[in-house]
Every structure is written in C-alpha cells, then in structure tokens.
Amino acid sequence: MAPSARGPQELEALVALARRFVEQRRVPEATELYRVAQRLDPRNLGVQLALAQLRRQQHEPAGTARTPHEQAREEARRNVIDAAHFLGLAHLYT
C-alpha cells in the first residue's frame, strides 16, 4: 500500500515528533509514533530501522548505555556500509 497524497507530510511530522520523544527518553511514545508511521508507509526502511533500534534499546540493561563516542563510531560504521551498498547498486544500474 503506497502512502496517500498527504502521507509524506504526515509521515515526516510523525518521525520528527518521534525523534524528539527519543531525545527526551520518552521511548514508549516514540515507539507508538513510529508504529503509526509504519502503518502509513510500511516499506519505509528508516522507520523500520528506528523501530528496531528502539526495541533493542528497550531490551538492553540500563548499565550498558554506550558513550557518545561509541554511538558516533557505530553510526559512522553504518554510514560506510550504506555508502558501499549504494555504490554497488549504482554500479549495477549503470
């Protein structure tokens, strides 16, 4: 099911609000907003990834919080993987 004509704006607003809730450590509210966003656009990988990260965060013990440096390194690692995938796809389609 494709998002409706007004769906992209609603989706962006929901995701932005969910991110604010995550920053405020209001994880249950953020999770619910991401679920609504997923119902609007079930194929949105960004929403799926955010939900997966929230689920993982909820299941980690409180003492295992990562430092900002570790989080930045993990994000950089994911960005490198994404870039490699995009380059591979670009190579396939050119």
MMTF fields as JSON, N, C-alpha, C and O atoms, coordinates in Angstrom:
{
  "mmtfVersion": "1.0.0",
  "mmtfProducer": "UNKNOWN",
  "numBonds": 375,
  "numAtoms": 376,
  "numGroups": 94,
  "numChains": 1,
  "numModels": 1,
  "chainsPerModel": [1],
  "groupsPerChain": [94],
  "chainIdList": ["A"],
  "bondAtomList": [4, 2, 8, 6, 12, 10, 16, 14, 20, 18, 24, 22, 28, 26, 32, 30, 36, 34, 40, 38, 44, 42, 48, 46, 52, 50, 56, 54, 60, 58, 64, 62, 68, 66, 72, 70, 76, 74, 80, 78, 84, 82, 88, 86, 92, 90, 96, 94, 100, 98, 104, 102, 108, 106, 112, 110, 116, 114, 120, 118, 124, 122, 128, 126, 132, 130, 136, 134, 140, 138, 144, 142, 148, 146, 152, 150, 156, 154, 160, 158, 164, 162, 168, 166, 172, 170, 176, 174, 180, 178, 184, 182, 188, 186, 192, 190, 196, 194, 200, 198, 204, 202, 208, 206, 212, 210, 216, 214, 220, 218, 224, 222, 228, 226, 232, 230, 236, 234, 240, 238, 244, 242, 248, 246, 252, 250, 256, 254, 260, 258, 264, 262, 268, 266, 272, 270, 276, 274, 280, 278, 284, 282, 288, 286, 292, 290, 296, 294, 300, 298, 304, 302, 308, 306, 312, 310, 316, 314, 320, 318, 324, 322, 328, 326, 332, 330, 336, 334, 340, 338, 344, 342, 348, 346, 352, 350, 356, 354, 360, 358, 364, 362, 368, 366, 372, 370],
  "bondOrderList": [1, 1, 1, 1, 1, 1, 1, 1, 1, 1, 1, 1, 1, 1, 1, 1, 1, 1, 1, 1, 1, 1, 1, 1, 1, 1, 1, 1, 1, 1, 1, 1, 1, 1, 1, 1, 1, 1, 1, 1, 1, 1, 1, 1, 1, 1, 1, 1, 1, 1, 1, 1, 1, 1, 1, 1, 1, 1, 1, 1, 1, 1, 1, 1, 1, 1, 1, 1, 1, 1, 1, 1, 1, 1, 1, 1, 1, 1, 1, 1, 1, 1, 1, 1, 1, 1, 1, 1, 1, 1, 1, 1, 1],
  "groupList": [{"groupName": "MET", "atomNameList": ["N", "CA", "C", "O"], "elementList": ["N", "C", "C", "O"], "formalChargeList": [0, 0, 0, 0], "bondAtomList": [1, 0, 2, 1, 3, 2], "bondOrderList": [1, 1, 2], "singleLetterCode": "M", "chemCompType": "L-PEPTIDE LINKING"}, {"groupName": "ALA", "atomNameList": ["N", "CA", "C", "O"], "elementList": ["N", "C", "C", "O"], "formalChargeList": [0, 0, 0, 0], "bondAtomList": [1, 0, 2, 1, 3, 2], "bondOrderList": [1, 1, 2], "singleLetterCode": "A", "chemCompType": "L-PEPTIDE LINKING"}, {"groupName": "PRO", "atomNameList": ["N", "CA", "C", "O"], "elementList": ["N", "C", "C", "O"], "formalChargeList": [0, 0, 0, 0], "bondAtomList": [1, 0, 2, 1, 3, 2], "bondOrderList": [1, 1, 2], "singleLetterCode": "P", "chemCompType": "L-PEPTIDE LINKING"}, {"groupName": "SER", "atomNameList": ["N", "CA", "C", "O"], "elementList": ["N", "C", "C", "O"], "formalChargeList": [0, 0, 0, 0], "bondAtomList": [1, 0, 2, 1, 3, 2], "bondOrderList": [1, 1, 2], "singleLetterCode": "S", "chemCompType": "L-PEPTIDE LINKING"}, {"groupName": "ARG", "atomNameList": ["N", "CA", "C", "O"], "elementList": ["N", "C", "C", "O"], "formalChargeList": [0, 0, 0, 0], "bondAtomList": [1, 0, 2, 1, 3, 2], "bondOrderList": [1, 1, 2], "singleLetterCode": "R", "chemCompType": "L-PEPTIDE LINKING"}, {"groupName": "GLY", "atomNameList": ["N", "CA", "C", "O"], "elementList": ["N", "C", "C", "O"], "formalChargeList": [0, 0, 0, 0], "bondAtomList": [1, 0, 2, 1, 3, 2], "bondOrderList": [1, 1, 2], "singleLetterCode": "G", "chemCompType": "PEPTIDE LINKING"}, {"groupName": "GLN", "atomNameList": ["N", "CA", "C", "O"], "elementList": ["N", "C", "C", "O"], "formalChargeList": [0, 0, 0, 0], "bondAtomList": [1, 0, 2, 1, 3, 2], "bondOrderList": [1, 1, 2], "singleLetterCode": "Q", "chemCompType": "L-PEPTIDE LINKING"}, {"groupName": "GLU", "atomNameList": ["N", "CA", "C", "O"], "elementList": ["N", "C", "C", "O"], "formalChargeList": [0, 0, 0, 0], "bondAtomList": [1, 0, 2, 1, 3, 2], "bondOrderList": [1, 1, 2], "singleLetterCode": "E", "chemCompType": "L-PEPTIDE LINKING"}, {"groupName": "LEU", "atomNameList": ["N", "CA", "C", "O"], "elementList": ["N", "C", "C", "O"], "formalChargeList": [0, 0, 0, 0], "bondAtomList": [1, 0, 2, 1, 3, 2], "bondOrderList": [1, 1, 2], "singleLetterCode": "L", "chemCompType": "L-PEPTIDE LINKING"}, {"groupName": "VAL", "atomNameList": ["N", "CA", "C", "O"], "elementList": ["N", "C", "C", "O"], "formalChargeList": [0, 0, 0, 0], "bondAtomList": [1, 0, 2, 1, 3, 2], "bondOrderList": [1, 1, 2], "singleLetterCode": "V", "chemCompType": "L-PEPTIDE LINKING"}, {"groupName": "PHE", "atomNameList": ["N", "CA", "C", "O"], "elementList": ["N", "C", "C", "O"], "formalChargeList": [0, 0, 0, 0], "bondAtomList": [1, 0, 2, 1, 3, 2], "bondOrderList": [1, 1, 2], "singleLetterCode": "F", "chemCompType": "L-PEPTIDE LINKING"}, {"groupName": "THR", "atomNameList": ["N", "CA", "C", "O"], "elementList": ["N", "C", "C", "O"], "formalChargeList": [0, 0, 0, 0], "bondAtomList": [1, 0, 2, 1, 3, 2], "bondOrderList": [1, 1, 2], "singleLetterCode": "T", "chemCompType": "L-PEPTIDE LINKING"}, {"groupName": "TYR", "atomNameList": ["N", "CA", "C", "O"], "elementList": ["N", "C", "C", "O"], "formalChargeList": [0, 0, 0, 0], "bondAtomList": [1, 0, 2, 1, 3, 2], "bondOrderList": [1, 1, 2], "singleLetterCode": "Y", "chemCompType": "L-PEPTIDE LINKING"}, {"groupName": "ASP", "atomNameList": ["N", "CA", "C", "O"], "elementList": ["N", "C", "C", "O"], "formalChargeList": [0, 0, 0, 0], "bondAtomList": [1, 0, 2, 1, 3, 2], "bondOrderList": [1, 1, 2], "singleLetterCode": "D", "chemCompType": "L-PEPTIDE LINKING"}, {"groupName": "ASN", "atomNameList": ["N", "CA", "C", "O"], "elementList": ["N", "C", "C", "O"], "formalChargeList": [0, 0, 0, 0], "bondAtomList": [1, 0, 2, 1, 3, 2], "bondOrderList": [1, 1, 2], "singleLetterCode": "N", "chemCompType": "L-PEPTIDE LINKING"}, {"groupName": "HIS", "atomNameList": ["N", "CA", "C", "O"], "elementList": ["N", "C", "C", "O"], "formalChargeList": [0, 0, 0, 0], "bondAtomList": [1, 0, 2, 1, 3, 2], "bondOrderList": [1, 1, 2], "singleLetterCode": "H", "chemCompType": "L-PEPTIDE LINKING"}, {"groupName": "ILE", "atomNameList": ["N", "CA", "C", "O"], "elementList": ["N", "C", "C", "O"], "formalChargeList": [0, 0, 0, 0], "bondAtomList": [1, 0, 2, 1, 3, 2], "bondOrderList": [1, 1, 2], "singleLetterCode": "I", "chemCompType": "L-PEPTIDE LINKING"}],
  "groupTypeList": [0, 1, 2, 3, 1, 4, 5, 2, 6, 7, 8, 7, 1, 8, 9, 1, 8, 1, 4, 4, 10, 9, 7, 6, 4, 4, 9, 2, 7, 1, 11, 7, 8, 12, 4, 9, 1, 6, 4, 8, 13, 2, 4, 14, 8, 5, 9, 6, 8, 1, 8, 1, 6, 8, 4, 4, 6, 6, 15, 7, 2, 1, 5, 11, 1, 4, 11, 2, 15, 7, 6, 1, 4, 7, 7, 1, 4, 4, 14, 9, 16, 13, 1, 1, 15, 10, 8, 5, 8, 1, 15, 8, 12, 11],
  "groupIdList": [1, 2, 3, 4, 5, 6, 7, 8, 9, 10, 11, 12, 13, 14, 15, 16, 17, 18, 19, 20, 21, 22, 23, 24, 25, 26, 27, 28, 29, 30, 31, 32, 33, 34, 35, 36, 37, 38, 39, 40, 41, 42, 43, 44, 45, 46, 47, 48, 49, 50, 51, 52, 53, 54, 55, 56, 57, 58, 59, 60, 61, 62, 63, 64, 65, 66, 67, 68, 69, 70, 71, 72, 73, 74, 75, 76, 77, 78, 79, 80, 81, 82, 83, 84, 85, 86, 87, 88, 89, 90, 91, 92, 93, 94],
  "secStructList": [7, 7, 7, 7, 6, 6, 2, 2, 2, 2, 2, 2, 2, 2, 2, 2, 2, 2, 2, 2, 2, 2, 2, 6, 6, 7, 2, 2, 2, 2, 2, 2, 2, 2, 2, 2, 2, 2, 2, 2, 7, 6, 6, 7, 2, 2, 2, 2, 2, 2, 2, 2, 2, 2, 2, 2, 2, 2, 2, 1, 7, 4, 4, 4, 7, 7, 7, 2, 2, 2, 2, 2, 2, 2, 2, 2, 2, 2, 2, 2, 2, 2, 2, 2, 2, 2, 2, 2, 2, 2, 2, 2, 2, 7],
  "xCoordList": [0.839, 0.0, 0.888, 1.725, 0.729, 1.518, 0.925, -0.279, 1.788, 1.267, 0.348, 0.529, -0.635, -1.578, -0.893, 0.276, -1.639, -1.064, -0.575, 0.465, -1.295, -0.843, 0.039, 0.554, 0.217, 1.013, 2.446, 2.92, 3.172, 4.563, 4.717, 5.627, 3.831, 3.929, 3.599, 4.27, 2.564, 2.199, 3.322, 3.648, 3.901, 4.979, 6.163, 6.715, 6.556, 7.677, 7.389, 8.271, 6.164, 5.796, 5.836, 6.325, 5.326, 5.345, 6.769, 7.092, 7.618, 9.002, 9.737, 10.507, 9.51, 10.165, 9.737, 10.568, 8.456, 7.961, 8.509, 8.876, 8.564, 9.113, 10.578, 11.014, 11.338, 12.751, 12.868, 13.74, 11.987, 12.009, 11.704, 12.324, 10.753, 10.439, 11.634, 11.904, 12.346, 13.525, 14.567, 15.168, 14.781, 15.752, 15.365, 16.234, 14.067, 13.573, 13.43, 12.926, 13.875, 13.812, 12.375, 12.112, 11.478, 10.075, 9.869, 9.176, 10.49, 10.558, 9.188, 8.931, 8.303, 7.003, 6.218, 5.609, 6.237, 5.523, 6.167, 5.476, 7.507, 8.222, 7.933, 7.727, 7.919, 7.634, 6.253, 6.079, 5.282, 3.92, 3.847, 3.168, 4.534, 4.533, 5.202, 4.727, 6.3, 6.955, 6.046, 6.055, 5.273, 4.337, 3.254, 2.874, 2.761, 1.771, 2.404, 1.782, 3.644, 4.349, 4.542, 4.451, 4.806, 4.987, 3.682, 3.696, 2.562, 1.274, 1.0, 0.375, 1.469, 1.298, 2.152, 1.712, 3.387, 4.305, 5.067, 6.164, 4.501, 5.118, 6.49, 7.254, 6.813, 8.096, 9.203, 10.319, 8.933, 9.922, 10.98, 10.707, 12.181, 13.25, 13.743, 14.189, 13.669, 14.084, 13.22, 13.722, 11.931, 11.002, 11.238, 11.226, 11.45, 11.707, 12.981, 13.021, 14.025, 15.288, 15.119, 15.637, 14.398, 14.178, 13.428, 13.763, 12.417, 11.68, 12.589, 12.526, 13.42, 14.331, 15.315, 15.608, 15.824, 16.757, 16.075, 16.67, 14.835, 14.104, 13.846, 13.971, 13.49, 13.259, 14.538, 14.515, 15.648, 16.921, 17.285, 17.762, 17.057, 17.358, 16.522, 17.017, 15.279, 14.411, 14.858, 14.631, 15.489, 15.879, 17.289, 17.683, 18.061, 19.402, 19.305, 18.479, 20.126, 20.151, 20.566, 21.27, 20.133, 20.364, 21.849, 22.238, 22.676, 24.094, 24.903, 26.097, 24.306, 25.066, 24.939, 25.184, 24.564, 24.431, 25.785, 26.812, 25.767, 27.006, 27.357, 26.481, 28.642, 29.102, 28.813, 28.611, 28.789, 28.581, 29.63, 29.325, 30.863, 31.919, 31.599, 31.763, 31.15, 30.784, 29.589, 29.546, 28.623, 27.459, 27.864, 27.377, 28.76, 29.219, 29.982, 29.825, 30.811, 31.565, 30.62, 30.82, 29.598, 28.617, 27.85, 27.609, 27.469, 26.754, 27.647, 27.187, 28.919, 29.851, 30.015, 30.077, 30.085, 30.21, 28.989, 29.123, 27.803, 26.586, 26.567, 26.134, 27.039, 27.074, 28.009, 27.705, 29.136, 30.072, 29.428, 29.572, 28.725, 28.04, 26.977, 26.872, 26.186, 25.156, 25.774, 25.266, 26.872, 27.526, 28.026, 27.907, 28.58, 29.054, 27.893, 28.027, 26.766, 25.593, 25.097, 24.775, 25.035, 24.576, 25.519, 25.067, 26.822, 27.779, 27.625, 27.7, 27.414, 27.205, 25.963, 25.98, 24.887, 23.66, 23.858, 23.376, 24.565, 24.82, 25.631, 25.394, 26.582, 27.397, 26.538, 26.732, 25.601, 24.731, 23.818, 23.562, 23.328, 22.341, 22.949, 22.211, 24.262, 24.876, 25.563, 26.134],
  "yCoordList": [-1.167, 0.0, 1.235, 1.383, 2.118, 3.336, 4.406, 4.416, 5.32, 6.384, 7.299, 7.481, 7.874, 8.765, 10.067, 10.28, 10.952, 12.215, 13.055, 13.705, 13.057, 13.833, 13.005, 13.522, 11.749, 10.842, 11.27, 11.17, 11.752, 12.124, 13.227, 13.172, 14.228, 15.285, 14.738, 15.062, 13.911, 13.307, 12.409, 12.408, 11.649, 10.746, 11.527, 11.167, 12.595, 13.414, 14.024, 14.072, 14.487, 15.085, 14.043, 14.322, 12.851, 11.785, 11.387, 11.21, 11.248, 10.846, 11.936, 11.632, 13.196, 14.295, 14.312, 14.492, 14.125, 14.102, 12.888, 12.991, 11.756, 10.549, 10.758, 10.329, 11.411, 11.692, 12.581, 12.372, 13.574, 14.443, 13.638, 13.848, 12.722, 11.882, 11.01, 10.816, 10.489, 9.669, 10.517, 10.068, 11.747, 12.637, 12.917, 13.102, 12.95, 13.203, 11.913, 11.928, 10.799, 9.477, 9.035, 8.342, 9.433, 9.002, 7.908, 8.095, 6.769, 5.677, 5.076, 4.817, 4.841, 4.256, 5.136, 4.634, 6.448, 7.356, 7.366, 7.367, 7.375, 7.367, 6.082, 6.112, 4.963, 3.684, 3.693, 3.23, 4.217, 4.257, 5.152, 4.808, 6.289, 7.168, 6.495, 6.616, 5.788, 5.071, 3.968, 3.704, 3.332, 2.307, 2.921, 2.341, 4.093, 4.786, 5.148, 4.979, 5.648, 5.996, 4.757, 4.834, 3.631, 2.395, 1.959, 1.408, 2.199, 1.868, 2.779, 2.357, 4.03, 4.94, 4.52, 4.592, 4.076, 3.668, 2.424, 2.54, 1.24, 0.009, -0.3, -1.065, 0.27, -0.03, 0.949, 0.82, 1.903, 2.911, 2.272, 1.92, 2.13, 1.465, 2.298, 1.746, 3.617, 4.477, 4.266, 4.208, 4.152, 3.913, 2.517, 2.34, 1.539, 0.177, 0.124, -0.53, 0.82, 0.842, 1.531, 1.055, 2.647, 3.359, 2.483, 2.461, 1.765, 0.857, -0.247, -0.589, -0.792, -1.854, -1.335, -2.026, -0.123, 0.455, 0.708, 0.481, 1.175, 1.397, 0.083, 0.009, -0.942, -2.255, -2.773, -3.29, -2.629, -3.082, -2.275, -2.827, -0.976, -0.1, -0.474, -0.41, -0.86, -1.234, -2.537, -2.74, -3.416, -4.72, -4.73, -5.72, -3.655, -3.592, -3.236, -2.407, -3.843, -3.455, -1.99, -1.453, -1.359, 0.077, 0.42, 1.5, -0.449, -0.153, -0.29, 0.008, -0.727, -0.952, 0.193, 0.005, 1.364, 2.513, 2.837, 2.836, 3.11, 3.406, 4.884, 5.736, 5.162, 6.545, 7.234, 6.563, 8.559, 9.273, 8.91, 8.85, 8.668, 8.28, 6.933, 6.771, 5.98, 4.667, 4.774, 4.111, 5.607, 5.801, 6.426, 6.02, 7.42, 8.069, 7.08, 7.074, 6.242, 5.251, 4.244, 3.865, 3.815, 2.871, 3.506, 2.858, 4.767, 5.454, 5.609, 5.429, 5.94, 6.061, 4.713, 4.653, 3.634, 2.296, 1.973, 1.428, 2.309, 2.068, 2.918, 2.459, 4.16, 5.032, 4.479, 4.562, 3.919, 3.325, 2.127, 1.949, 1.313, 0.156, 0.615, 0.071, 1.621, 2.15, 2.701, 2.458, 3.444, 4.018, 2.916, 3.029, 1.858, 0.744, 0.083, -0.292, -0.057, -0.649, 0.242, -0.243, 1.556, 2.477, 2.468, 2.502, 2.423, 2.375, 1.077, 1.078, -0.013, -1.287, -1.263, -1.753, -0.693, -0.581, 0.346, 0.066, 1.447, 2.374, 1.684, 1.89, 0.869, 0.138, -0.856, -1.029, -1.498, -2.458, -1.792, -2.355, -0.603, 0.052, 1.007, 1.677, 1.086, 1.959, 1.144, 1.702],
  "zCoordList": [0.0, 0.0, 0.0, 0.89, -0.967, -1.066, -0.161, 0.092, 0.335, 1.171, 0.382, -0.822, 1.056, 0.39, 0.007, 0.327, -0.694, -1.152, 0.016, -0.09, 1.117, 2.264, 3.187, 4.178, 2.88, 3.696, 3.933, 5.064, 2.905, 3.151, 4.201, 5.028, 4.173, 5.177, 6.563, 7.543, 6.635, 7.916, 8.422, 9.609, 7.509, 7.88, 8.432, 9.471, 7.741, 8.204, 9.57, 10.427, 9.777, 11.063, 12.179, 13.274, 11.906, 12.911, 13.275, 14.45, 12.259, 12.505, 13.282, 14.193, 12.934, 13.651, 15.12, 16.01, 15.364, 16.742, 17.492, 18.663, 16.828, 17.461, 17.831, 18.9, 16.958, 17.274, 18.508, 19.351, 18.609, 19.793, 21.055, 22.097, 20.954, 22.107, 22.49, 23.676, 21.502, 21.796, 22.519, 23.495, 22.038, 22.686, 24.132, 24.985, 24.411, 25.769, 26.571, 27.694, 25.993, 26.612, 26.9, 27.883, 26.052, 26.141, 25.093, 24.092, 25.356, 24.39, 24.06, 22.884, 25.016, 24.639, 23.663, 22.718, 23.898, 22.999, 21.617, 20.598, 21.595, 20.319, 19.55, 18.336, 20.253, 19.606, 18.968, 17.841, 19.685, 19.144, 17.908, 16.94, 17.926, 16.752, 15.558, 14.429, 15.805, 14.71, 14.156, 12.954, 15.015, 14.531, 13.648, 12.631, 14.037, 13.2, 11.859, 10.81, 11.893, 10.658, 9.789, 8.564, 10.415, 9.654, 8.996, 7.895, 9.657, 9.037, 7.839, 6.866, 7.91, 6.775, 5.583, 4.436, 5.869, 4.805, 5.26, 5.807, 5.041, 5.54, 4.939, 5.527, 3.799, 3.15, 3.522, 3.02, 4.369, 4.74, 5.637, 6.785, 5.1, 5.84, 7.015, 8.021, 6.898, 8.004, 9.232, 10.355, 9.017, 10.124, 10.701, 11.919, 9.844, 10.318, 11.155, 12.197, 10.689, 11.421, 12.772, 13.782, 12.793, 14.051, 15.051, 16.235, 14.576, 15.462, 16.002, 17.183, 15.144, 15.575, 16.62, 17.595, 16.42, 17.387, 18.726, 19.779, 18.689, 19.939, 20.663, 21.886, 19.919, 20.543, 21.192, 22.309, 20.483, 21.029, 22.27, 23.262, 22.209, 23.334, 24.561, 25.686, 24.358, 25.472, 26.124, 27.317, 25.36, 25.89, 26.472, 27.089, 26.293, 26.861, 28.341, 28.72, 29.173, 30.585, 30.729, 29.874, 31.794, 31.979, 32.042, 31.598, 32.572, 32.716, 31.443, 31.453, 30.353, 29.129, 28.141, 26.949, 28.605, 27.703, 27.084, 27.763, 25.804, 25.095, 25.237, 25.386, 25.188, 25.26, 23.931, 22.918, 23.924, 22.654, 21.603, 20.412, 22.046, 21.103, 20.453, 19.244, 21.247, 20.699, 19.762, 18.726, 20.126, 19.267, 17.943, 16.888, 17.991, 16.759, 15.886, 14.665, 16.513, 15.746, 15.086, 13.932, 15.817, 15.262, 14.107, 13.088, 14.263, 13.184, 11.955, 10.828, 12.167, 11.043, 10.34, 9.112, 11.122, 10.529, 9.67, 8.574, 10.168, 9.387, 8.122, 7.065, 8.233, 7.061, 5.99, 4.8, 6.4, 5.444, 4.755, 3.545, 5.52, 4.936, 3.945, 2.846, 4.336, 3.435, 2.157, 1.063, 2.295, 1.12, 0.191, -1.029, 0.76, -0.062, -0.801, -1.966, -0.13, -0.788, -1.918, -3.003, -1.661, -2.699, -3.9, -5.045, -3.644, -4.751, -5.541, -6.77, -4.837, -5.523, -6.393, -7.522, -5.871, -6.666, -7.857, -8.955, -7.642, -8.748, -9.833, -11.024, -9.42, -10.389, -11.179, -12.383, -10.506, -11.186, -12.208, -13.273, -11.892, -12.741, -13.76, -14.483, -13.834, -14.854, -15.911, -16.847]
}
